[in-house]
Amino acid sequence: MFYLLSPLRENFIIFNLLRYITFRSAYAAITSLLISLILGRKFVVFLKNKALTESISKWIKDTHGKKAGTPTMGGLLIIISLLVSVMLWADIRNIFILYLIGITVWMGIFGVFDDYIKGKRGDGFNVLTKIIIQIIPAVFIGVMFVLFPLKGGYETLTIAPFFKNVFINLGYFYIPFIILVIIGTTNAVNITDGMDGLAIGLSSIIAIAFAIIAYVTGNIKFAEYLNLLYIPGSGEVTVFCAAFVGSSIGFLWFNSHPAEIFMGDTGSLAIGGILGLIAILLKHEFLLLVIGGVFVIETLSVILQVASFKLTGKRIFKMAPIHHHFHLVGWQESKVVIRFWIWGIMFALLGLSTLKIR
């Protein structure tokens, strides 16, 4: 639609609206939301008919056993609505958009295979295979950044939050750094995806925060005012973020408690790749740790639980990740999810405040 209607700006003044990222972002969100809502019910029925359903771990059968048989692979709904909206409203010649489309498709394809295999035999790809899947696009993007830098030479830089004009140039070490960001984000999303609506709600909050960052980073006046690194063309990432938020909210309609569909590894792999890459493209990798604070806490809870049990034979939490702990101490699932969303909003606001605290 962007390319079909843009040439008409000379003859019809109304099409000048397409020049504005804010306008296209709003309609990208609406478009992906509507696609998700329209396709969602049919998608649930389709997955049920194909017997692509979730099996519940023995560790949480007491609290989540009734969810067995819920359709999985719902991440495909997010990906379809997201990509269609991006194709309609974003500038797909923009290198940032191409990178984001690429990692979405790559992670989504392998996620579909993983969920399909898991649905048929109860066990998907092993851990090593999943890590390799995540490493490949990270290495490709890292090599592109190092060997074929864009105008400005900022590709191997990362910004230190809370400090004014403090940039760390990692050079060739940026490649393993990118790998760490992608793997860390993807696994954090996967770990957090244990309650209805939890992971997708938090991902939406993070995407909204990064949409704001993308907009100001790609606007030279705002970037100068906030002492940010101005990245030409990065404003287009705002459209992608908006489309992602729309598709996520549409998915949440069916994933809210009690969930009619789960995102599966199709969703967690794709979402982790998307959020990690957005932070990389905008050079705010460390800020992702702040904005995605709940994901960090969830991941740390697993690390601490495992370390404590191996070293002392005792567990710190009733169950990890920590959202299961709160469920076991008496919180209703919906209360855990909503309270974690509230914490997610607080972390996002804290992260956005660092744009000014420099």
C-alpha positions as CSV (number, residue, x, y, z in Angstrom):
1,M,0.0,0.0,0.0
2,F,2.9,2.4,0.9
3,Y,4.3,2.0,-2.7
4,L,1.0,1.9,-4.4
5,L,-0.2,5.1,-2.9
6,S,3.0,7.1,-2.4
7,P,3.2,8.2,-6.1
8,L,-0.3,9.7,-5.8
9,R,1.0,12.3,-3.4
10,E,1.6,14.8,-6.2
11,N,-2.0,14.7,-7.3
12,F,-3.9,14.0,-4.1
13,I,-2.8,15.9,-1.1
14,I,-4.4,13.4,1.3
15,F,-1.7,10.8,0.4
16,N,0.9,13.1,1.9
17,L,0.0,11.4,5.2
18,L,2.1,8.5,4.1
19,R,5.1,10.6,4.6
20,Y,4.5,10.5,8.3
21,I,5.9,7.6,10.3
22,T,3.3,8.3,13.1
23,F,0.4,7.9,10.6
24,R,1.8,4.7,9.1
25,S,2.6,3.3,12.5
26,A,-1.0,3.8,13.7
27,Y,-2.5,2.1,10.7
28,A,0.1,-0.7,10.8
29,A,-1.0,-1.4,14.4
30,I,-4.7,-1.3,13.4
31,T,-4.1,-3.5,10.3
32,S,-2.2,-6.2,12.2
33,L,-4.7,-6.2,15.0
34,L,-7.7,-6.7,12.7
35,I,-5.9,-9.5,10.8
36,S,-5.2,-11.2,14.1
37,L,-8.8,-10.9,15.2
38,I,-10.3,-12.0,11.9
39,L,-8.0,-15.0,11.5
40,G,-7.7,-16.0,15.2
41,R,-10.8,-18.1,15.6
42,K,-10.3,-20.0,12.3
43,F,-6.7,-20.5,13.4
44,V,-7.6,-22.1,16.7
45,V,-10.0,-24.5,14.9
46,F,-7.4,-25.3,12.3
47,L,-4.8,-26.2,14.9
48,K,-7.2,-28.3,16.9
49,N,-8.2,-30.3,13.8
50,K,-4.5,-30.9,13.0
51,A,-4.0,-32.1,16.6
52,L,-1.2,-29.5,17.2
53,T,-1.8,-29.2,20.9
54,E,0.3,-28.5,24.0
55,S,1.5,-31.2,26.3
56,I,1.9,-30.0,29.9
57,S,5.2,-30.7,31.9
58,K,4.8,-33.1,34.8
59,W,6.2,-30.4,37.1
60,I,3.2,-28.1,36.6
61,K,0.4,-30.6,36.0
62,D,-1.1,-29.9,39.4
63,T,-1.7,-26.2,38.5
64,H,-1.8,-26.3,34.7
65,G,-2.9,-29.8,33.9
66,K,-6.3,-28.6,32.5
67,K,-4.5,-26.7,29.8
68,A,-3.4,-30.0,28.1
69,G,-4.8,-30.1,24.6
70,T,-4.8,-26.4,24.0
71,P,-3.6,-25.6,20.4
72,T,0.0,-24.4,20.1
73,M,1.9,-22.8,17.2
74,G,-0.1,-19.6,17.7
75,G,3.0,-17.6,17.1
76,L,2.2,-18.2,13.4
77,L,-0.8,-15.9,13.8
78,I,1.4,-13.2,15.2
79,I,3.9,-13.6,12.4
80,I,1.4,-13.6,9.6
81,S,-0.5,-10.5,10.8
82,L,2.8,-8.7,11.6
83,L,4.4,-9.3,8.2
84,V,1.3,-8.5,6.1
85,S,0.9,-5.2,8.0
86,V,4.6,-4.4,7.6
87,M,4.5,-5.1,3.9
88,L,1.5,-2.7,3.6
89,W,2.7,0.2,5.7
90,A,6.5,0.1,6.0
91,D,9.3,1.0,3.6
92,I,10.5,-2.5,2.8
93,R,13.6,-1.0,1.0
94,N,14.8,0.1,4.4
95,I,17.7,-2.0,5.6
96,F,16.4,-2.2,9.2
97,I,13.0,-3.4,8.0
98,L,14.7,-6.1,5.8
99,Y,16.8,-7.3,8.7
100,L,13.7,-7.5,10.9
101,I,11.6,-9.3,8.3
102,G,14.5,-11.7,7.8
103,I,14.9,-12.7,11.4
104,T,11.1,-13.0,11.9
105,V,10.8,-15.4,9.0
106,W,13.9,-17.4,10.0
107,M,12.9,-17.8,13.6
108,G,9.3,-18.4,12.6
109,I,10.1,-21.2,10.2
110,F,12.1,-23.1,12.7
111,G,9.6,-22.5,15.4
112,V,6.8,-24.0,13.2
113,F,8.9,-27.1,12.6
114,D,9.7,-27.4,16.3
115,D,6.0,-27.1,17.4
116,Y,5.0,-29.5,14.6
117,I,7.5,-32.1,15.7
118,K,6.6,-31.5,19.3
119,G,2.9,-31.9,18.6
120,K,3.4,-35.2,16.8
121,R,6.0,-36.9,19.1
122,G,6.0,-34.8,22.2
123,D,9.6,-33.6,21.8
124,G,10.9,-30.9,19.5
125,F,14.4,-29.8,18.7
126,N,17.1,-30.3,21.3
127,V,18.8,-27.4,23.1
128,L,21.9,-27.4,20.9
129,T,19.8,-27.2,17.7
130,K,17.8,-24.3,19.0
131,I,20.9,-22.4,19.9
132,I,22.4,-23.0,16.5
133,I,19.2,-21.7,14.9
134,Q,19.5,-18.5,17.0
135,I,23.2,-18.1,16.3
136,I,23.0,-18.2,12.5
137,P,21.0,-14.9,11.9
138,A,23.0,-13.2,14.7
139,V,26.3,-14.1,13.0
140,F,25.0,-13.0,9.6
141,I,23.9,-9.6,10.9
142,G,27.1,-9.2,12.9
143,V,29.2,-9.9,9.8
144,M,27.2,-7.5,7.7
145,F,27.6,-4.8,10.3
146,V,31.4,-5.3,10.6
147,L,32.3,-5.9,7.0
148,F,29.7,-3.7,5.2
149,P,29.1,-0.7,7.6
150,L,26.4,1.8,6.7
151,K,27.0,5.5,6.4
152,G,28.0,6.8,9.8
153,G,30.1,3.9,11.0
154,Y,28.0,3.3,14.2
155,E,27.2,-0.4,13.5
156,T,29.6,-1.9,16.1
157,L,28.8,0.7,18.7
158,T,26.6,0.2,21.7
159,I,25.2,2.9,23.9
160,A,25.7,3.0,27.7
161,P,22.4,4.0,29.3
162,F,22.3,6.8,31.9
163,F,25.5,8.4,30.4
164,K,25.7,11.3,28.0
165,N,27.5,10.4,24.7
166,V,29.1,7.3,26.1
167,F,29.5,4.7,23.3
168,I,31.4,1.4,23.4
169,N,33.0,0.3,20.1
170,L,33.2,-3.5,20.2
171,G,34.7,-3.9,16.8
172,Y,34.8,-7.6,15.8
173,F,33.7,-8.5,19.3
174,Y,30.3,-7.1,18.3
175,I,29.5,-10.4,16.6
176,P,29.6,-12.5,19.8
177,F,27.9,-9.6,21.5
178,I,25.0,-9.8,19.1
179,I,24.8,-13.6,19.5
180,L,24.6,-13.1,23.3
181,V,21.7,-10.6,22.9
182,I,19.7,-12.7,20.5
183,I,20.1,-16.0,22.5
184,G,19.5,-14.2,25.8
185,T,16.3,-12.5,24.6
186,T,14.9,-15.5,22.8
187,N,15.4,-17.8,25.8
188,A,14.1,-15.1,28.2
189,V,10.8,-15.0,26.2
190,N,10.6,-18.8,26.1
191,I,11.1,-19.0,29.9
192,T,8.5,-16.4,30.6
193,D,5.9,-18.0,28.3
194,G,4.4,-20.1,31.1
195,M,1.1,-18.4,31.8
196,D,-1.8,-17.2,29.7
197,G,-1.0,-13.8,28.2
198,L,2.2,-13.2,30.3
199,A,4.9,-13.3,27.6
200,I,2.9,-11.6,24.8
201,G,1.7,-8.8,27.1
202,L,5.2,-8.1,28.3
203,S,6.5,-8.2,24.7
204,S,3.9,-5.7,23.7
205,I,5.0,-3.3,26.4
206,I,8.7,-3.6,25.4
207,A,7.8,-3.0,21.7
208,I,5.9,0.2,22.6
209,A,8.9,1.5,24.5
210,F,11.2,0.7,21.5
211,A,8.8,2.2,19.1
212,I,9.3,5.5,21.0
213,I,13.0,5.0,21.0
214,A,13.1,4.2,17.3
215,Y,11.1,7.3,16.5
216,V,13.4,9.7,18.4
217,T,16.5,8.0,17.2
218,G,15.5,8.3,13.6
219,N,14.6,12.0,14.0
220,I,17.6,14.2,13.9
221,K,16.0,17.0,16.0
222,F,14.8,14.7,18.8
223,A,18.1,12.8,18.7
224,E,20.1,16.0,19.2
225,Y,17.9,17.3,21.9
226,L,18.1,14.0,23.9
227,N,21.8,13.5,23.2
228,L,21.0,10.3,21.4
229,L,23.0,8.7,18.6
230,Y,21.1,9.7,15.4
231,I,20.6,6.7,13.2
232,P,19.3,7.6,9.7
233,G,16.4,5.4,8.6
234,S,15.9,3.9,12.0
235,G,12.6,5.7,12.4
236,E,11.0,3.1,10.1
237,V,11.5,0.6,12.9
238,T,8.6,2.4,14.6
239,V,6.3,1.1,12.0
240,F,7.5,-2.4,12.6
241,C,7.1,-2.1,16.3
242,A,3.6,-0.7,15.9
243,A,2.6,-3.6,13.7
244,F,4.1,-6.0,16.2
245,V,2.0,-4.4,19.0
246,G,-1.1,-4.7,17.0
247,S,-0.5,-8.4,16.1
248,S,0.4,-9.1,19.8
249,I,-2.8,-7.5,21.1
250,G,-4.8,-9.5,18.6
251,F,-3.2,-12.7,19.7
252,L,-3.7,-11.7,23.3
253,W,-7.5,-11.7,22.6
254,F,-7.2,-15.5,22.2
255,N,-4.3,-16.1,24.6
256,S,-5.8,-14.3,27.6
257,H,-6.9,-16.5,30.5
258,P,-8.2,-19.1,30.0
259,A,-6.1,-19.3,26.8
260,E,-7.6,-20.8,23.6
261,I,-4.2,-20.9,22.0
262,F,-0.5,-20.8,22.9
263,M,2.3,-19.1,21.0
264,G,4.6,-22.1,21.2
265,D,8.2,-22.0,20.1
266,T,6.9,-20.4,16.9
267,G,6.1,-17.3,18.9
268,S,8.9,-17.3,21.5
269,L,11.7,-17.8,18.9
270,A,10.3,-15.1,16.6
271,I,9.5,-12.6,19.4
272,G,12.9,-13.1,21.1
273,G,14.6,-12.6,17.7
274,I,12.6,-9.5,17.0
275,L,13.0,-7.8,20.3
276,G,16.7,-8.6,20.5
277,L,17.3,-7.3,16.9
278,I,15.4,-4.1,17.5
279,A,17.6,-3.3,20.5
280,I,20.7,-4.1,18.3
281,L,19.6,-2.0,15.4
282,L,18.8,1.0,17.7
283,K,22.1,0.5,19.6
284,H,20.3,0.1,22.9
285,E,21.2,-3.4,23.8
286,F,22.0,-2.6,27.4
287,L,18.8,-0.7,27.7
288,L,16.9,-3.8,26.8
289,L,18.0,-5.2,30.1
290,V,16.1,-2.3,31.8
291,I,13.0,-2.2,29.6
292,G,12.8,-6.0,29.6
293,G,13.4,-6.2,33.4
294,V,10.7,-8.8,34.0
295,F,12.2,-11.1,31.4
296,V,15.6,-10.6,33.2
297,I,14.1,-11.4,36.6
298,E,12.4,-14.5,35.2
299,T,15.7,-15.7,33.7
300,L,17.6,-15.0,36.8
301,S,15.1,-16.9,38.9
302,V,15.8,-20.0,36.9
303,I,19.6,-19.5,37.1
304,L,19.4,-19.0,40.9
305,Q,17.1,-21.9,41.4
306,V,19.4,-24.3,39.5
307,A,22.6,-23.0,41.1
308,S,21.1,-23.2,44.6
309,F,19.9,-26.7,44.2
310,K,23.2,-27.9,42.7
311,L,25.3,-26.2,45.4
312,T,23.1,-26.7,48.5
313,G,20.4,-29.2,47.6
314,K,17.8,-26.5,48.5
315,R,15.5,-24.5,46.3
316,I,15.1,-20.7,46.7
317,F,11.6,-20.6,45.1
318,K,8.8,-23.1,45.2
319,M,9.2,-23.4,41.5
320,A,11.1,-21.5,38.8
321,P,10.5,-19.4,36.7
322,I,9.3,-17.1,39.4
323,H,5.8,-16.6,38.0
324,H,5.1,-20.3,39.1
325,H,6.4,-19.5,42.6
326,F,3.8,-16.7,43.0
327,H,1.1,-19.0,41.6
328,L,2.0,-21.7,44.2
329,V,2.0,-19.2,47.1
330,G,-1.7,-18.5,46.3
331,W,-1.9,-15.8,43.6
332,Q,-4.5,-16.5,40.9
333,E,-2.9,-16.9,37.5
334,S,-4.6,-13.8,36.1
335,K,-3.4,-11.8,39.1
336,V,0.2,-13.0,38.5
337,V,0.0,-12.0,34.9
338,I,-1.5,-8.5,35.5
339,R,1.0,-7.7,38.3
340,F,3.9,-8.8,36.1
341,W,2.5,-6.5,33.3
342,I,2.4,-3.7,35.8
343,W,6.1,-4.3,36.6
344,G,6.8,-4.5,32.9
345,I,5.2,-1.0,32.4
346,M,7.3,0.3,35.3
347,F,10.6,-1.1,33.8
348,A,9.6,0.3,30.4
349,L,9.1,3.8,31.9
350,L,12.4,3.5,33.7
351,G,14.1,2.6,30.5
352,L,12.5,5.5,28.6
353,S,13.5,7.9,31.4
354,T,17.1,7.2,30.7
355,L,16.7,9.0,27.3
356,K,16.6,12.2,29.3
357,I,18.8,11.2,32.3
358,R,22.1,11.7,30.5
